[in-house]
């Protein structure tokens, strides 16, 4: 597998023009977060609300709204966690690169492995 080096300095426009690497970092972090207790608790809450809906009359609007809120919350907390952690990784890499302590190495996924 060939590796490419890319300068993540603040002056570079590569972060704006080619954001696929950042998106991949965020997606990986989001996927990892979905395995956490916080995510599982939100998922369990949504499933419990769905079970309650099945037992009650279809006209129970409040429980339906709880389910809707729970699903939106799950997606929001996953994205937020992935975005926050991905940005933290990227900022740490940019800082180390700018200080000349390291060079950020990544795989160019557009060219294939």
Buried (B, 14 or more C-beta within 10 A) or exposed (E): EEEEEBEBEEEEEEBEEEEEBBEBBBEBBBEBBBEEEEBEEBBEBBEEBBEBBEEEEEEEEEBBEBBEEBBEEBEEBBBEBBBEBBBEBBEEBBBBBEEEEEEBEBBBEEEEE
